[in-house]
Amino acid sequence: MACNIDQFLDQNTPINEPLRGKYMKSFGYHSLMHRMPDVFTAMTDLLKAEQFNLGNKEEINDVVDKLELLLSEILNNKPLRKIDSTSTLSLMWNQLLEKKFDSDSIVTWFETEWLFTENYLYIRIKEICEKTKTLNNYDPFKELKFKAFNESETTMIAIAKFLILQFSKKELDNINLKTLFIQMLKICLWGNRFDLSLNIGKSKNINEDPLEAVVSLDKYILADHSDEIWNTLNVSNDKNPKIIDIILDNSAYELFTDMCLADFFITYGFAEVVVFHGKSIPWYVSDVTKPDFEHFLNCLVNECTSSALQQIGNRWNNYYKTGKFKIECEEFWTLPHCYSTMATEDSELYKKLACSQLLIFKGDLNYRKLIGDINWLPSTTFKSALCRFQPTAVVALRTLKCDCVCGLNCDYETKIDENDKDNNYRCSTNYWQVNGKYAVVHLSK
Ligand SMILES: O=P(O)(O)OC[C@@]1(O)O[C@H](CO)[C@@H](O)[C@@H]1O
C-alpha cells in the first residue's frame, strides 16, 4: 500500500453520501489506486514514442517525470494544491480550490469527493503540458483516440449503410419512424460502452452487428424511458429555432453514434440545429475535444476507404459547414460541478440549454454530475436525483461504469440475477454498476 491506510474505511460509500476514494470497496478507490497507474503508463508510453517524432527528448522526459510525480501524489493521498497556470479554466479551478481549502479540513486525493479529485487530475495533466514549449497544446490521449476510430470502422460501416438505406426512403410512417428512432437511440446508448479510460491500453475491436446488438442487449437496460422520449419529441412547443443538444462523452465510435442520432433529428425535422458540447481540454482519456470533432469528420471524408462512410461523412461535414451541426466546448464541462449547481455557477449556459427541445447527456461521467455523484438508493427517481436541474427535457444515455445509480425499477435485481445467474464473475456486490454491461435510458421533463 503506497499510503497510510488508517485514513481509509473498508466499506462502500454510505447511502446518500458523495462518492469518495477513502471507501475501499468503492469504485473511486479502485480507480485512483489501481486504474490511474494504467492511465499514466499509457500516457508516458505514448510520450516516449513521440520523442522520435517531436524531437524534443529532454522536454518529453521532463513531462514524463512530472506525470510520475503526479501519480505518486495520488497513490500517497497527498493534499491537493492550486493550479500553476493563468489560463481561464485554471483560474476558475483555483477559485474552487480556495473554497475547498476554506471549507474542508482535509483536502486530499482520497478524502475529497472523488468527482472533484478525478476531474482535478485532468487539469493537473493539462498544467504539466502547458508549462512546456513544444507540448503546451499536446493531447496525451490523441493517439489512443485515433486508434479507437480505426478499431470501430467495421461497425461504423454497417450503421452507415443502414442509415443511407433508411434516409433514401421517401416517407416513413409514424410506426416505422418511432422504430428507427429507438434503434438510433439505443445504438447511441450502447456506443458509450467503448470508453478508453476503462479499457486503457487494451485494443477494443468493435465488430458487433449494431442492429442485432440493440435487440440482444435490451435485457441489460435497467430503466428504459425510450417511449416517453419519443412522445416528448412529438410535443410541439414555440421554441425557435428547434435545437437539440447532445452533451458528448467519448470520441471515435461513441461520437459516430451521437452523430447518427443527431442526423435522425435533422433528417426527420425534430431539430433544425444539433449542438454538440465537447471538452475544452483533453479529458478522461477519450472525451471529445473540438480538434477531435473536426478530425473525426475529416477522417470520415478523407481517410476512410468505405464509400458508405465517405457518403455519411460528407453529409455530416455539410451539416457542420452549414450550421446544422455545431460544437461548443464551454469551460463548465471541465469543472467539477454537479449539474444541479449550473443555474448559479454558469447561468449563461443554463439559459442557453433552456432554449433546447431536449438535452441528451451521454455517458457515465455526465450521469454522475447529473445526480450529484451521490450513492442514492437505486429506487430514487431520476427527477429527484437531479435536485431541480431541469432547464428543459433531460435525457441520460448511460452504461453503468461507476457505483452510483438511480431511477431503477423494482425488478432490477431480478433482471440482474436472470442475466448473470451462470456467471461467476460476480466479484463484488456492485459489480453490475461498474462493468459497463448494464445501462439506463432516463428522461426527466
Ligand atoms: O463518462 P464515461 O466515458 O462513460 O466514463 C467515465 C469513467 O470511465 O470515468 C470514471 C471512472 O474513472 C467513471 O465515471 C467512468 O468509469
The ligand as an SDF file (V2000), in Angstrom:
LIG
                    3D

 16 16  0  0  0  0  0  0  0  0999 V2000
  -18.0820    9.1180  -18.9640 O   0  0  0  0  0  0  0  0  0  0  0  0
  -17.6680    7.7680  -19.4390 P   0  0  0  0  0  0  0  0  0  0  0  0
  -16.6100    7.8590  -20.5120 O   0  0  0  0  0  0  0  0  0  0  0  0
  -18.8370    6.8960  -19.8330 O   0  0  0  0  0  0  0  0  0  0  0  0
  -16.9780    7.0110  -18.1970 O   0  0  0  0  0  0  0  0  0  0  0  0
  -16.1080    7.7450  -17.4040 C   0  0  0  0  0  0  0  0  0  0  0  0
  -15.3670    6.7840  -16.4820 C   0  0  0  0  0  0  0  0  0  0  0  0
  -14.5700    5.9370  -17.2330 O   0  0  0  0  0  0  0  0  0  0  0  0
  -14.5740    7.5290  -15.5840 O   0  0  0  0  0  0  0  0  0  0  0  0
  -14.9950    7.3510  -14.2550 C   0  0  0  0  0  0  0  0  0  0  0  0
  -14.0470    6.3960  -13.5370 C   0  0  0  0  0  0  0  0  0  0  0  0
  -12.7470    6.8640  -13.7110 O   0  0  0  0  0  0  0  0  0  0  0  0
  -16.3390    6.7380  -14.3310 C   0  0  0  0  0  0  0  0  0  0  0  0
  -17.2800    7.7420  -14.3680 O   0  0  0  0  0  0  0  0  0  0  0  0
  -16.3330    6.0160  -15.6290 C   0  0  0  0  0  0  0  0  0  0  0  0
  -15.8020    4.7760  -15.3600 O   0  0  0  0  0  0  0  0  0  0  0  0
  1  2  2  0
  2  3  1  0
  2  4  1  0
  2  5  1  0
  5  6  1  0
  6  7  1  0
  7  8  1  0
  7  9  1  0
  7 15  1  0
  9 10  1  0
 10 11  1  0
 10 13  1  0
 11 12  1  0
 13 14  1  0
 13 15  1  0
 15 16  1  0
M  END
$$$$
